[in-house]
Amino acid sequence: MRPSVITVAVLFVQSTWASFAFGNPMSMRNKAHTNDLVNSKGKPLVGRFLHITDMHPDIYYEKGSTVDHYCHSYDHNSDDTPLGKSKVGYLSPGPGYECDSSPALIDKTLEWLKEHQDDVLGGIDFILWTGDNSRHDNDNHFPRTQSEILASNEDLVNKMIEAFPDVPIVSAIGNNDIYPHNIMEAGPSSMTRQLAGAWDALIPYEERHTFEKGSYYLCDVIPDKLAAISINTLYLSNKNAAVDGCPDDNLDEPGSLFMRWFKIQLEAYRLKGMKVWLLGHIPPTRGQWYEDCYTSFTDLLYEFRDIIVGQLYGHMNINHFVFLEFDKLPVDTESYGIKSAQPKYVKSLIDAQYAELPTFPENLTEEFLNGTVGNYSLATVGGSIIPEMFPTFRVYEYNISDIANQLDDREELTEITSFNWETLEEQSQSDYEIDKKKKKKKKNNKKKKKNKRKNIKPGPLGPAYVPSLFTPISFKQYFLNTSNYMDATKDTEISYELLYTSKDSPYNMPDLTVPEYMRLAKRIATCDKPEDPHQFKLQSGDQNTFRISKKKKPSICPIAYTYLWHAYIGSISDFED
């Protein structure tokens, strides 16, 4: 009799995981003494990490070309394409244009991060990097190739490691990191193997086989305490015509196989007493993921809410947050193209989701927190480096004050026989076949009940809900005002500036837990604490100050206006319909 999947997971936790290619929560175990408060590369912890996304480096970007042609230069006499008038600068064309990042913007951004990660940012423990490390395929004069995409990824990985040699970097695959974009077949394949080679410096040795199989992986960022799981959202995306979602009775679908792998890793981390950050590229919203993938994912978020600290995504190029509710489909927000992104999307999110969140009682009860708030999880989507708006990144502060007391509260793990990928895959497929037959038998013998709540027992509220070890406390949003660098040269030094923080007015967030985000979302939607509707001074300096005309009454309230302005990194100020 073969052990069940959960039994396998328990056995894995007791093993060294050395040859288990399906996932390895011990893959980055540090050699330093357990009482040393260090990250997985031995650097002392400071309680901050970086989220960066969507760099989109473009080797064909050329100073003096035009924005009408994606900042590319070519012989216009060879076709009927008119010559554009707006010339682009060395660093960027400025905000508002569909150009990818110049090599200069990438290099100077990473140089600035390398030079100022300690004195300005306060130090970085680890980096969560959510993909799109290659240019868009938007110019027929310069079609992308697989070799170019792989070279772009490898080059950017090397530059990131050079900038952060003592900081663990965990990356997630983006929809433009593959060829053709958005389309990815089940692995192992030429694409997954070559991408594993390009990312070789990031992927733990024990995770290499897993990555070649599905382009997802995991590693510790703080040894034996905090890990990050990189999700391949291409297998969950409804834009990927090579897959068919996450049916729970078919392991041939890479999305279904990922969900089984994902649950095993979460079970193992729970048994080991660790917490986990999740990162992916395409956020789990309506119009982005297959519904059965979304449902399976939110089931696991709910079940393992005691260990999942948070989720970070990219792809949308705008700063915002969404909620995922257990046993509910995603809200129906208006869908717009990423390149047209537009305030209407965030305004639709405010109306369709934020406004419908439950109202918090004056006196919070354990029942309300566990039974209502605990049904929700938070997904944060980051602004991008690509200069369509102002390039931006976010630095999070998180709680490490209790880590010293908990480092020694672990049970020693014992070595037993390890399992390989093929054995587990066979066992998992067998379990699925058994489950499939049981479900079919029940379906034939019993009428399906409507609106029956799923029988999933969740863990207690963890650091995502209650301030505790690893809870994110605050963030600082930095941006580069490219409008100030239109005459930049290779010798120009750039400077990223602080745009705002989560503790600034009008947000005033005491921490970044799910309850606090729900309160903020409700305030944004209902305007329960209106500010002066005629002026917001967000940060010192004229470039960060904007006004709403007194002659024209805004269609949205001040706090929502501020949220939208920050979502678009201060590059858009007109949010009227």
DAGIPE-V262473 format. One line per field, one symbol per residue. phi: phi as a letter, one per 30 degrees, with the letter a starting at -180 (. if undefined). psi: psi as a letter, one per 30 degrees, with the letter a starting at -180 (. if undefined). burial: # if it has 24 or more other ideal C-beta (glycine too) atoms within 12 Angstrom, else .. Layout:
phi->???
psi->???
burial->???
//
This chain:
phi->.ddddddeddddddcdieccddkbdcdcedddeddddbddcidedbibbccbahdhdbdcdbeidcddbhiccaddddacddddcddcdddadidjbdcdddeddddddddddddcdcdcdijbdabcbciicbddccbddbddbdddddddddddeddddddbdcbdcccbdcdccbbddicbddcdbeddddddddcedcceedcedddddbhbabadcbeibbbbcdcddddcdddcddbbibddbbddddddddddeeddddddddddiccbccbacdddbdiccdddddddddededdcddcddlbbbbidibdabbcccdibdddccdcbdedcfdedddddddddcedcddddddcdcddddddcdddcbcccccdcdedecdeaabcccbdbdcdddcdcdbcdccdbddccedddddddddddddddddddddddcbddddhddddccddddcddcbeaeiddcabbccbcddddbdcdbdcdccbdcddabdcddcdhddacdeedddddeddddchdbdcedcabcdaejddccbbcdddbdddbdeddddddddechicbbccdd
psi->kklleeeeeeeefflfgegjffkifgfgkkflkffkilafggkkkfhklkkkliehkjffkkkfalffhgglkljfffagklklejklleelfllglikakleeeeeeeeeeeeegfeeefglkelkjjhaigllligjffiklleeeeeeeeeeeeeeeeeeifgkkkklkklfgglklkfjklklkleeeeeeeeegeffkkeffeeeefeghlallkfjkgeklkjkkjfeffkgfjfflhbhkggjffkfeeeeeeeeeeeeeeeeffgllkkkkldklilkfelkefeeeeeeeeeeehfffjelkklbefgkjlklkkkkgklllilkklkefgglfeeeeeeeeeeefglkkklejkleeeeefdeffklkkkkkllekgeakkllkkkkljgfgeeffefhlkkkkkakllleeeeeeeeeeeeeeeeeeeeeeeffkkkkkhkkkikjlllkaffekkakgkkellkkkljifffhfglaffkkljklkellfflkgehkfahleeeeeeeeeeeefhfikajffkjjekkkefgklkkkffjkkflleeeeeeeeeeghgfkfjgl.
burial->....#..##.#####.#.############......#####.#.###################.###.#####..............#######################.###.##...#.#################..#.#.#.##########.###.##.#################.####.#.##.###.#######.###################################..#.#######.##########################################################################.#.##.#....#..###############.##.#........#..#############################..#..##..........##.#..##.###.##.........................##.#########################..#.....#.#######.#.##.#.###############.#...#....#.##....#.#.#.....#.##################.#..
//
